[in-house]
Amino acid sequence: MNHNVIITCALTGAGDTADKNKAVPVTPTQIAAAAVEAANAGATVVHCHVRDPQTGKGSRDPALYREVMERIRASGVDIIVNLTAGMGGDLEIGAGEKPLEFGPTTDLVGPLTRLLHVEELLPDICTLDCGTLNFGDGDLIYVSTPAALRVGAKRITDLGVKAELEIFDTGHLWFSNQMIKEGLLVDPLFQLCMGIPWGAPADTTTMKAMVDNLPGGATWAGFGIGRMQMPMAAQAMLLGGNVRVGLEDNLWLDKGVPATNGSLVERVVKLIHCMGARPMTPAEGRVKMGLKKRG
């Protein structure tokens, strides 16, 4: 079991959730305020997407990331910042017998374009989504090919940003280990993403199997979506890992009770203490993850 726990709060994500819970932050001002809220509640790391302020849809506009980063830094609150680099991998296959007539949600760009905001802003951490995945029951695929991943991994390493490898299924972990063997990644973090249809299910057996295939000594975390957020946090701790909560993954504190990022962090802090462990501060988290504090 892990007794010194890094808490990541995933603040907003890119899904169509802004109309389902009024606490989901949309504008850069709201996202930065949510980061401060999470930090004050006990988070070690905030994981940030951005959204189009007009539509609430997920965005990869570097200017929006820049404003979020500037506002977090100007707040004076110490928090480790993890920016997503996963946007730009959405491919909506055309329905029925017209698969090449891609749908309106398609947003597919190259691996270096996905990293433009990371190159400009040099966050503490950025994510690398380590494989292609059927996403839900429709025709949407998240695309991240081996060739593109190798390019992205090398660029993140060259920038000196810590990579957090998003693992949605067992094959993603297999390929992540291959990139480490090839020298494309150096001491990355791992995030085991459980319960996203149709990736790895959020259950003990699957998480344990994935943990058993992590590199020795790896720093890792795990999370489940929806009602499995807290059970998977407890399971990750028991297996020696860290935790992730937040409105990207779960909108509810209890049945019928909308969550906030702060309330989810507070809930997992209570869980950590009840299990005889303690949350790590951002300063402690930097040491554990081998991060340099950036200006």
C-alpha positions as a printed Julia matrix, in Angstrom:
295×3 Matrix{Float64}:
   0.0    0.0     0.0
   1.06   3.57   -0.69
   1.06   5.7     2.47
   2.17   8.99    0.86
  -0.28   9.8    -1.89
  -0.18  12.22   -4.82
  -3.67  13.56   -5.55
  -4.34  14.69   -9.1
  -7.51  16.68   -9.77
  -8.67  16.55  -13.4
 -10.59  19.8   -13.57
 -12.78  19.79  -16.68
 -11.93  17.37  -19.52
 -13.29  17.78  -23.03
 -16.59  15.88  -22.88
 -20.05  17.38  -23.22
 -20.49  17.8   -19.47
 -20.7   21.56  -18.97
 -24.51  21.48  -19.18
 -24.77  18.57  -16.74
 -23.09  20.19  -13.75
 -22.78  23.95  -13.37
 -19.49  23.52  -11.48
 -17.7   22.21  -14.59
 -15.29  25.07  -15.45
 -15.38  26.37  -19.02
 -13.53  29.69  -19.33
  -9.84  30.12  -18.51
 -10.85  32.19  -15.47
 -13.08  29.38  -14.24
 -10.51  26.66  -14.94
  -7.77  28.55  -13.09
 -10.15  29.19  -10.18
 -10.94  25.47  -10.11
  -7.2   24.75   -9.94
  -6.87  27.03   -6.92
  -9.95  25.43   -5.34
  -8.46  21.95   -5.82
  -5.09  23.03   -4.45
  -6.69  24.56   -1.35
  -8.66  21.33   -0.82
  -5.46  19.27   -0.8
  -4.6   18.39   -4.41
  -0.97  17.88   -5.38
  -1.47  18.17   -9.16
  -4.12  19.72  -11.41
  -4.73  18.18  -14.83
  -5.98  20.81  -17.28
  -7.92  20.75  -20.51
  -9.36  23.94  -21.97
 -12.73  24.64  -23.53
 -14.07  27.11  -26.05
 -15.54  29.82  -23.79
 -18.42  30.39  -26.22
 -19.55  26.79  -26.81
 -18.14  24.88  -23.84
 -16.66  22.3   -26.22
 -13.15  20.97  -25.79
 -10.43  23.05  -27.43
  -6.7   22.87  -28.15
  -6.16  26.62  -28.59
  -2.72  27.49  -27.13
  -3.97  30.95  -26.17
  -6.53  29.41  -23.82
  -3.87  27.21  -22.22
  -1.61  30.24  -21.85
  -4.31  32.2   -20.02
  -5.03  29.29  -17.69
  -1.33  28.9   -16.87
  -0.85  32.62  -16.32
  -3.85  32.82  -14.0
  -2.74  29.8   -11.95
   0.75  31.21  -11.58
  -0.57  34.69  -10.71
  -2.72  33.2    -7.93
   0.38  32.5    -5.86
  -0.97  29.03   -4.96
   1.6   26.26   -5.25
   0.3   23.44   -7.44
   1.86  21.11  -10.01
   0.35  21.7   -13.47
  -0.3   18.83  -15.86
  -1.56  19.87  -19.32
  -3.3   17.44  -21.6
  -1.73  16.77  -24.98
  -4.49  14.43  -26.04
  -6.63  16.84  -28.04
  -6.52  16.37  -31.81
  -6.98  12.61  -31.85
 -10.73  12.35  -32.48
 -11.89  10.49  -35.59
 -15.61  10.02  -36.17
 -15.98   7.27  -38.76
 -18.78   7.84  -41.26
 -21.92   5.88  -40.46
 -22.99   2.69  -42.15
 -21.5    2.05  -45.57
 -19.77   5.44  -45.84
 -16.92   5.13  -43.34
 -14.69   7.63  -45.18
 -17.26  10.43  -44.79
 -15.89  11.5   -41.42
 -18.34  13.03  -38.96
 -18.41  16.59  -37.56
 -16.66  15.73  -34.31
 -13.49  14.7   -36.15
 -10.46  16.68  -34.98
  -7.33  14.91  -36.14
  -3.9   16.59  -36.21
  -0.3   15.47  -36.16
   1.67  14.59  -33.02
   3.71  17.82  -32.95
   0.62  19.98  -33.42
  -0.86  18.31  -30.35
   2.15  19.58  -28.4
   2.25  23.23  -29.53
   0.95  24.54  -26.19
   3.32  22.28  -24.26
   6.29  23.58  -26.27
   5.25  27.18  -25.56
   4.31  26.88  -21.9
   6.58  24.09  -20.59
   4.27  22.79  -17.84
   5.51  20.51  -15.09
   3.82  17.51  -16.74
   1.96  16.77  -19.97
   0.02  13.69  -20.96
   0.61  11.24  -23.78
  -2.4    9.04  -24.57
  -0.69   5.77  -25.42
  -2.92   4.06  -27.95
  -5.96   4.02  -30.19
  -9.32   3.24  -28.58
 -12.95   2.7   -29.53
 -14.57   5.51  -27.55
 -18.14   4.72  -26.58
 -20.84   2.92  -28.54
 -20.92   5.05  -31.68
 -18.39   5.61  -34.46
 -15.86   7.69  -32.5
 -12.27   6.46  -32.29
  -9.48   8.08  -30.36
  -6.44   7.76  -32.63
  -2.87   7.58  -31.37
  -0.74   5.37  -33.63
   2.64   3.87  -32.74
   4.43   6.11  -35.25
   2.74   9.26  -33.93
   3.39   8.24  -30.32
   7.09   7.79  -30.98
   7.27  11.32  -32.42
   5.3   12.8   -29.51
   7.29  10.93  -26.86
  10.62  12.1   -28.26
   9.43  15.7   -28.43
   8.19  15.69  -24.82
  11.5   14.24  -23.67
  13.47  16.8   -25.69
  11.45  19.62  -24.11
  12.33  18.41  -20.62
   8.67  18.04  -19.64
   7.69  15.02  -17.56
   5.44  12.69  -19.57
   2.39  11.15  -17.93
   1.39   8.13  -19.99
  -2.37   7.71  -20.17
  -3.08   3.98  -20.25
  -6.62   3.08  -21.35
  -6.0   -0.6   -22.06
  -3.37  -3.29  -21.61
  -1.89  -2.88  -25.09
  -1.26   0.79  -24.35
   0.92  -0.24  -21.42
   2.75  -2.79  -23.56
   3.62  -0.1   -26.11
   4.56   2.41  -23.39
   7.12  -0.07  -22.1
   8.43  -0.45  -25.65
   8.96   3.32  -25.98
  10.92   3.29  -22.73
  13.09   0.45  -24.07
  13.74   2.52  -27.21
  14.91   5.47  -25.1
  12.08   7.75  -26.24
  10.85   8.26  -22.67
  12.87   8.67  -19.49
  11.24   7.87  -16.12
   7.68   8.73  -17.17
   4.65   8.75  -14.92
   1.79   6.32  -15.57
  -1.94   6.98  -15.28
  -4.18   3.89  -15.4
  -7.5    5.08  -16.85
 -10.22   2.6   -15.87
 -13.81   2.29  -17.01
 -13.83   4.3   -20.25
 -15.92   2.36  -22.8
 -14.36   0.35  -24.41
 -11.02   0.29  -22.68
  -9.91  -1.36  -19.46
 -12.83  -2.05  -17.1
 -12.77  -0.49  -13.65
 -12.21  -3.59  -11.57
  -9.6   -4.97   -9.2
  -8.42  -7.78  -11.47
  -7.71  -5.52  -14.44
  -5.95  -2.84  -12.4
  -3.81  -5.49  -10.7
  -2.85  -7.0   -14.08
  -1.8   -3.57  -15.37
   0.17  -2.77  -12.22
   2.01  -6.08  -12.57
   3.24  -4.94  -15.99
   4.52  -1.5   -14.93
   8.29  -0.94  -14.98
   9.91  -1.54  -11.62
   9.87   1.53   -9.42
   7.45   3.46  -11.65
   5.41   6.29  -10.17
   1.81   5.67  -11.14
  -1.78   6.58  -10.38
  -5.14   5.12  -11.25
  -8.69   6.32  -11.53
 -12.2    5.14  -12.37
 -14.97   7.15  -13.94
 -18.38   7.92  -12.49
 -19.39   5.95   -9.41
 -16.1    4.02   -9.56
 -13.99   7.12   -8.85
 -13.54   6.55   -5.12
 -13.42   2.71   -5.23
 -10.63   2.85   -7.81
  -8.8    5.49   -5.75
  -8.82   3.1    -2.8
  -7.74   0.22   -5.04
  -4.87   2.23   -6.51
  -3.6    3.07   -3.02
  -3.78  -0.57   -1.93
  -1.71  -1.58   -4.96
   0.93   1.07   -4.2
  -0.24   3.86   -6.48
  -1.55   7.4    -6.38
  -5.03   8.76   -7.1
  -6.95  10.99   -9.47
 -10.35  12.6    -8.94
 -12.15  15.57  -10.51
 -15.03  16.66  -12.69
 -13.38  15.36  -15.86
 -14.12  11.84  -14.64
 -17.13  12.14  -12.35
 -19.84  14.77  -11.9
 -21.41  13.5    -8.67
 -20.36  13.57   -5.03
 -23.23  11.3    -3.98
 -26.38  10.1    -5.75
 -28.26  13.23   -6.78
 -25.61  15.53   -5.27
 -23.51  17.42   -7.88
 -19.81  17.54   -7.12
 -17.26  20.32   -7.37
 -13.57  19.77   -7.92
 -12.97  20.91   -4.36
 -15.53  18.54   -2.85
 -14.08  15.56   -4.75
 -10.58  16.38   -3.52
 -11.89  16.76    0.02
 -13.63  13.38   -0.27
 -10.48  11.59   -1.43
  -8.38  13.32    1.26
 -10.78  11.89    3.83
 -10.49   8.46    2.19
  -6.69   8.66    2.28
  -6.7    9.53    5.97
  -9.23   6.78    6.75
  -6.85   4.3     5.13
  -4.02   5.42    7.38
  -2.17   7.39    4.71
  -1.56  11.04    3.95
  -1.75  13.28    0.86
   1.46  14.79   -0.48
   1.96  18.51   -0.87
   3.03  19.9    -4.27
   6.56  20.37   -2.92
   6.66  16.73   -1.82
   5.13  15.61   -5.09
   7.85  17.36   -7.09
  10.49  15.43   -5.19
   8.69  12.1    -5.62
   8.16  12.66   -9.36
  11.55  14.21  -10.03
  10.16  17.56  -11.15
  11.77  20.96  -11.18
   9.69  23.86   -9.92
   9.05  26.14  -12.89
   8.49  29.87  -12.78
